[in-house]
Amino acid sequence: MRATGHAALLAGAALLLVLGTTGPASIAQISTDAELRKAPQDGGARRWEVAGGKVNLNAEPSSNADVVGVFANGAILSNLGCMDVADQVWCKVRPFRGGITGFARATQLQPAQGPDGVIATGVDDSKRRARARDFDSKGEVACAQEQGQAMGTCLASASRSGGGDATVVVTFPNGFARNLYFVHGEFVRASATMSGVGTDMDWRLKNKRYFIRVDDQRYELPNTLVFTN
């Protein structure tokens, strides 16, 4: 198996990819479809969008393999790398919020734009940058640490990597801090603490504000902490 060019993705020659970097993203001309099909660790798009109708998820990169899932047009899938198999290009994918992994035909995929219009490429480095205290912005947000507690004020520090991928560190007045993780503009989980593992949660985005509950804690964040523009 090897990654080479494929006519189904020649539209990539004209595509402008906005690279997910810290701060304002830069724009690079992608000249070959092979570049589009790289895995994120090699500089490829982080996610695909299903285009042109529903797509089958096969257990192996073959039309004869078992179908383990079906995704509707517009579904967003994580890019795990693509390959040529028997004169067809197959991409290994999974739902970006997690789930079963399989293979989809490249002809039914296109690089996914985030809610901010950015096509994120490369590995999301927001978690690493947040650990290093390398933040893009800081500000005060509404928060409550205990169930039934009135909303107060916390410091929020954000590391972003484009396409709606970000790590936001919220620090309460008593020094307790928790990381909030966003992928493709959606809140996906929080860091594990003594309060919980970070997956007992609910959230919504309304009027450009995130309203998040994780365990007994509540947060209200402006979406400017998550998006690069």
Secondary structure as UniProt FT lines:
FT   HELIX           7..14
FT   STRAND          16..18
FT   STRAND          27..29
FT   HELIX           33..36
FT   HELIX           40..42
FT   STRAND          47..50
FT   STRAND          55..58
FT   TURN            63..64
FT   STRAND          67..71
FT   TURN            73..74
FT   STRAND          76..85
FT   TURN            86..87
FT   STRAND          88..95
FT   TURN            96..97
FT   STRAND          102..105
FT   HELIX           106..108
FT   STRAND          109..111
FT   TURN            115..116
FT   HELIX           126..131
FT   TURN            132..133
FT   STRAND          137..144
FT   TURN            147..148
FT   STRAND          152..160
FT   TURN            163..164
FT   STRAND          166..171
FT   TURN            173..174
FT   STRAND          177..183
FT   TURN            184..185
FT   STRAND          186..190
FT   TURN            194..195
FT   STRAND          201..206
FT   TURN            207..208
FT   STRAND          209..214
FT   TURN            215..216
FT   STRAND          217..222
FT   HELIX           223..225
//
